[in-house]
Every structure is written in structure tokens, then in C-alpha cells.
Amino acid sequence: MATQNTSAAHGSNDIVANRVKHVKIKNQKIRKIKKDWQYYILLLPALVYFLVFKYYPMYGVQIAFKNFIAVKGIFGSDWVGFTHFQRFFDSYYFWDLILNTLGINLYQLVLFPVSIIVALSLNELRDGRFKKTAQTITYAPHFISVVVFVGMIIAFLDPQTGIINNFLKLLGFEPINFMTSPAWFKTIYVFSGEWQNLGWGAIIYLAALAGIDPQLHEAAKVDGATRLQRIWHINLPGILPTIVILLILNMGNFMSVGFEKILLMQNPLNLESSQVIQTYVYEIGILNGQFSYSTAVGLFNSVVNLIILIIFNRLARRTGTSLW
């Protein structure tokens, strides 16, 4: 009996101790918040933005599982389960959309190292004036709006007056109608995008390169390392964590293509190569009013993006760098 009383006393003491510990931790957190309240005030607008514009609208995702009728509202519409998803998977254009979306993104992924090469090249420039000029030239296209940029592409590639076709004529070739040719669409889209974002994509890598200890290069010079060897053994390992993080972020948007640019470049003649999931969702959702079906297609696309992000983040852990 005495043993049972002793065990009960110890048990109650442990409970009290845990409660006291919990209260202490809670009070410490409250004191920390009160101490750094200015930082939390600065964080508040961003928090409100994400809650209002990112998380709150997610309740509408349920219309992907309903036969949404506007007059009935979201909660009043009939539940249909995975009917819209099944319809999309069984449609004859399902694989065309998937292959076009994957094709463009894989094409862009192949050119992912270009920004790294540009950053390494700019970092090696020693002439200050030339370096600034080169940076300005490579950064400038990023600030051109998508509408103006696509207008420039159409003007450059015009079969009659475009500078590209005029150059081809000088070489004795026949003019090519690039914008109406499905075979050329992906190449035009990817390379024009790379040109526009080339310098801007290199900025983050240049910032990472600036954080590399100069003494490493001095020691390598003393040991007789060439410039190429220093780039390979010092610069690249120094920016590897940045490369991995940006690659993971890119993979998180792997199934998402620049909607505005594709829509502006799209026409009935190149639809075979230019129709991707985002433009299809816009067409059936906004233009045709099939809200439930378009939401299902968009949700499928988002889930695939999430799965790809998780997989690549897990793979990136092997390098010692990951998002979580």
C-alpha cells in the first residue's frame, strides 16, 4: 500500500513538474514576443497577404469534387467525387497537354546551367567599366513587359519584314514562318525566355560568389592553380548550396509554364505544341465556364508539382542542402 502511495505521489509530482515546465516555456515565448514585437509587426503584412490571398481561397478547391453551379454556391452544389479527374485522364488531349508541358520544362531545365556560366564569367571580369556594361546589357531584357517582349519576338520573326528572315534571305535561304510552325514553338519560347532572364538569373549566383573567401583564391594561386581550376574547385563548390536551392525551387514549378507568354505566342496553327495545362485551364475555365472541371485539372497540376518538389528536396538532402 505504501509503495502504491509512493508511486502515485511520484506520478503527481511528474505531472506538476511538466506543467510548471510548460508554463515556463510559454512565459519565455511571450516575453520574447514582447521584446521583439517590432519584428512581428513587420511580419504581419506578409502574413495577412498569404492568409487572405493564398490560404483562404483554398477552400474553393472543393469545387473540383463537385458539379459547381454558381446559383447554388460551393456548399449547395452536388458532390461528384473524382468524376472531373477521370474525365480529364480519359480525354484524348490528356497526353498532348502532359507532353507539351513536360517538353517545355525539360527544355528549360537543360538550359539551367546557363545562368551559372554567365555569373562565373561576369565574376571573372576585372575591367570595371566593361563588367558594368555587360551586366547592364544582360539585365535589361528582364525589365521588358511580357506583352512588349512577345511583340518584339513576333516582329523579329516576321516572314516578310523580320530581321531573322531577312538575314536568312541574305544567306540564300527561304523565309520561315516561325510563329505558325509547331516545330519551332518550344525553341522560340525557351530561348527567348533564357535571353530575357539570363542576367537576372545570374544575380543570385554573383551574390553567392561575393561571399567566397578571397584567401582561398590567394592560396590556390600560390599552389599554382589556373583560373579554370580555381573556378572548378573553389567557385563552384562555394555556390553549390545556392544552385541546389534554386534547382529545387525550379522543380517545384516544373509543371507550371509562363502562362501569359505562351498565351500571347499561341495561335491556332501552333496549338499542337503550344497548348499546355495552364492555357487549357484558362480556356475551359474562363472562356467556357467549366469551373469544376478546370479546377480539377489545375489541382492535378498542383499536386504533381508538390510531389516533384518533395522528391527533389529529399534527393537534395544527400548534398547537405535542402529546403526542409
Contacts in CASP RR format, 6 or more apart in sequence:
PFRMAT RR
TARGET T0000
AUTHOR 0000-0000-0000
METHOD contacts of the structure
MODEL  1
MATQNTSAAHGSNDIVANRVKHVKIKNQKIRKIKKDWQYYILLLPALVYF
LVFKYYPMYGVQIAFKNFIAVKGIFGSDWVGFTHFQRFFDSYYFWDLILN
TLGINLYQLVLFPVSIIVALSLNELRDGRFKKTAQTITYAPHFISVVVFV
GMIIAFLDPQTGIINNFLKLLGFEPINFMTSPAWFKTIYVFSGEWQNLGW
GAIIYLAALAGIDPQLHEAAKVDGATRLQRIWHINLPGILPTIVILLILN
MGNFMSVGFEKILLMQNPLNLESSQVIQTYVYEIGILNGQFSYSTAVGLF
NSVVNLIILIIFNRLARRTGTSLW
33 40 0 8 1.000
59 74 0 8 1.000
60 74 0 8 1.000
60 295 0 8 1.000
61 295 0 8 1.000
61 299 0 8 1.000
62 74 0 8 1.000
63 74 0 8 1.000
63 77 0 8 1.000
63 291 0 8 1.000
63 292 0 8 1.000
63 295 0 8 1.000
64 84 0 8 1.000
64 85 0 8 1.000
64 292 0 8 1.000
64 295 0 8 1.000
64 296 0 8 1.000
64 298 0 8 1.000
64 299 0 8 1.000
65 79 0 8 1.000
65 80 0 8 1.000
65 81 0 8 1.000
65 82 0 8 1.000
65 84 0 8 1.000
65 296 0 8 1.000
66 74 0 8 1.000
66 77 0 8 1.000
66 78 0 8 1.000
66 79 0 8 1.000
66 80 0 8 1.000
66 81 0 8 1.000
66 292 0 8 1.000
67 77 0 8 1.000
67 78 0 8 1.000
67 80 0 8 1.000
67 83 0 8 1.000
67 292 0 8 1.000
68 74 0 8 1.000
68 77 0 8 1.000
68 291 0 8 1.000
68 292 0 8 1.000
68 295 0 8 1.000
69 77 0 8 1.000
70 291 0 8 1.000
77 292 0 8 1.000
80 292 0 8 1.000
84 292 0 8 1.000
84 293 0 8 1.000
84 295 0 8 1.000
84 296 0 8 1.000
84 297 0 8 1.000
85 296 0 8 1.000
85 300 0 8 1.000
87 293 0 8 1.000
87 296 0 8 1.000
88 94 0 8 1.000
88 293 0 8 1.000
88 296 0 8 1.000
88 297 0 8 1.000
88 300 0 8 1.000
93 275 0 8 1.000
93 280 0 8 1.000
96 272 0 8 1.000
96 275 0 8 1.000
97 275 0 8 1.000
97 276 0 8 1.000
97 277 0 8 1.000
97 280 0 8 1.000
98 277 0 8 1.000
100 273 0 8 1.000
100 274 0 8 1.000
100 275 0 8 1.000
100 276 0 8 1.000
101 255 0 8 1.000
101 257 0 8 1.000
101 276 0 8 1.000
101 277 0 8 1.000
102 255 0 8 1.000
103 186 0 8 1.000
104 186 0 8 1.000
104 189 0 8 1.000
104 190 0 8 1.000
104 257 0 8 1.000
104 276 0 8 1.000
105 254 0 8 1.000
105 255 0 8 1.000
105 257 0 8 1.000
107 186 0 8 1.000
107 187 0 8 1.000
107 190 0 8 1.000
108 190 0 8 1.000
108 194 0 8 1.000
109 250 0 8 1.000
109 254 0 8 1.000
111 190 0 8 1.000
111 191 0 8 1.000
111 194 0 8 1.000
112 247 0 8 1.000
112 250 0 8 1.000
114 194 0 8 1.000
114 198 0 8 1.000
115 197 0 8 1.000
115 198 0 8 1.000
115 199 0 8 1.000
115 201 0 8 1.000
115 202 0 8 1.000
115 205 0 8 1.000
116 202 0 8 1.000
116 205 0 8 1.000
116 239 0 8 1.000
116 243 0 8 1.000
118 138 0 8 1.000
118 198 0 8 1.000
118 199 0 8 1.000
118 201 0 8 1.000
118 202 0 8 1.000
119 201 0 8 1.000
119 202 0 8 1.000
119 203 0 8 1.000
119 205 0 8 1.000
119 206 0 8 1.000
119 209 0 8 1.000
119 239 0 8 1.000
120 205 0 8 1.000
120 209 0 8 1.000
120 231 0 8 1.000
120 235 0 8 1.000
120 236 0 8 1.000
122 131 0 8 1.000
122 134 0 8 1.000
122 135 0 8 1.000
122 138 0 8 1.000
122 202 0 8 1.000
122 206 0 8 1.000
123 206 0 8 1.000
123 209 0 8 1.000
123 235 0 8 1.000
124 227 0 8 1.000
124 231 0 8 1.000
125 131 0 8 1.000
125 134 0 8 1.000
135 199 0 8 1.000
138 198 0 8 1.000
138 199 0 8 1.000
138 202 0 8 1.000
139 199 0 8 1.000
139 200 0 8 1.000
139 203 0 8 1.000
141 149 0 8 1.000
141 195 0 8 1.000
141 196 0 8 1.000
141 197 0 8 1.000
141 198 0 8 1.000
142 196 0 8 1.000
142 197 0 8 1.000
142 199 0 8 1.000
142 200 0 8 1.000
144 152 0 8 1.000
144 196 0 8 1.000
146 260 0 8 1.000
146 261 0 8 1.000
146 264 0 8 1.000
147 260 0 8 1.000
147 264 0 8 1.000
149 192 0 8 1.000
149 196 0 8 1.000
149 261 0 8 1.000
150 261 0 8 1.000
150 264 0 8 1.000
150 265 0 8 1.000
151 264 0 8 1.000
153 179 0 8 1.000
153 188 0 8 1.000
153 192 0 8 1.000
153 265 0 8 1.000
154 179 0 8 1.000
155 161 0 8 1.000
155 162 0 8 1.000
156 162 0 8 1.000
156 163 0 8 1.000
156 164 0 8 1.000
157 164 0 8 1.000
157 165 0 8 1.000
157 178 0 8 1.000
157 179 0 8 1.000
157 188 0 8 1.000
158 165 0 8 1.000
159 165 0 8 1.000
159 175 0 8 1.000
159 176 0 8 1.000
159 177 0 8 1.000
159 178 0 8 1.000
160 175 0 8 1.000
164 178 0 8 1.000
165 175 0 8 1.000
165 176 0 8 1.000
168 174 0 8 1.000
168 175 0 8 1.000
168 176 0 8 1.000
169 175 0 8 1.000
176 184 0 8 1.000
178 184 0 8 1.000
178 188 0 8 1.000
179 188 0 8 1.000
179 265 0 8 1.000
179 267 0 8 1.000
179 270 0 8 1.000
180 267 0 8 1.000
180 269 0 8 1.000
180 270 0 8 1.000
181 269 0 8 1.000
181 270 0 8 1.000
182 269 0 8 1.000
182 270 0 8 1.000
182 271 0 8 1.000
182 272 0 8 1.000
182 273 0 8 1.000
182 274 0 8 1.000
183 273 0 8 1.000
184 270 0 8 1.000
185 265 0 8 1.000
185 270 0 8 1.000
185 273 0 8 1.000
185 274 0 8 1.000
186 273 0 8 1.000
188 265 0 8 1.000
189 261 0 8 1.000
189 262 0 8 1.000
189 265 0 8 1.000
189 274 0 8 1.000
193 261 0 8 1.000
204 242 0 8 1.000
204 246 0 8 1.000
205 239 0 8 1.000
205 242 0 8 1.000
205 243 0 8 1.000
208 238 0 8 1.000
208 239 0 8 1.000
208 241 0 8 1.000
208 242 0 8 1.000
209 235 0 8 1.000
209 238 0 8 1.000
209 239 0 8 1.000
212 234 0 8 1.000
212 235 0 8 1.000
212 238 0 8 1.000
212 239 0 8 1.000
216 234 0 8 1.000
217 230 0 8 1.000
217 234 0 8 1.000
220 229 0 8 1.000
220 230 0 8 1.000
220 233 0 8 1.000
220 234 0 8 1.000
221 230 0 8 1.000
225 233 0 8 1.000
240 319 0 8 1.000
240 321 0 8 1.000
241 319 0 8 1.000
241 320 0 8 1.000
241 321 0 8 1.000
244 316 0 8 1.000
244 319 0 8 1.000
244 321 0 8 1.000
244 322 0 8 1.000
245 321 0 8 1.000
245 323 0 8 1.000
247 312 0 8 1.000
247 316 0 8 1.000
248 309 0 8 1.000
248 312 0 8 1.000
248 313 0 8 1.000
248 316 0 8 1.000
248 322 0 8 1.000
248 323 0 8 1.000
249 323 0 8 1.000
251 308 0 8 1.000
251 309 0 8 1.000
251 312 0 8 1.000
252 305 0 8 1.000
252 306 0 8 1.000
252 308 0 8 1.000
252 309 0 8 1.000
252 312 0 8 1.000
253 305 0 8 1.000
254 305 0 8 1.000
254 308 0 8 1.000
255 277 0 8 1.000
255 301 0 8 1.000
255 304 0 8 1.000
255 305 0 8 1.000
255 308 0 8 1.000
256 278 0 8 1.000
256 301 0 8 1.000
256 305 0 8 1.000
257 276 0 8 1.000
257 277 0 8 1.000
257 278 0 8 1.000
258 278 0 8 1.000
259 278 0 8 1.000
259 279 0 8 1.000
259 282 0 8 1.000
262 274 0 8 1.000
262 276 0 8 1.000
262 278 0 8 1.000
262 279 0 8 1.000
263 279 0 8 1.000
263 282 0 8 1.000
265 274 0 8 1.000
266 274 0 8 1.000
266 275 0 8 1.000
266 279 0 8 1.000
267 274 0 8 1.000
277 297 0 8 1.000
277 298 0 8 1.000
277 301 0 8 1.000
278 301 0 8 1.000
280 297 0 8 1.000
281 294 0 8 1.000
281 297 0 8 1.000
281 298 0 8 1.000
281 301 0 8 1.000
282 294 0 8 1.000
284 290 0 8 1.000
284 293 0 8 1.000
284 294 0 8 1.000
284 297 0 8 1.000
285 291 0 8 1.000
285 293 0 8 1.000
285 294 0 8 1.000
286 294 0 8 1.000
313 322 0 8 1.000
313 323 0 8 1.000
313 324 0 8 1.000
314 322 0 8 1.000
316 322 0 8 1.000
316 323 0 8 1.000
END
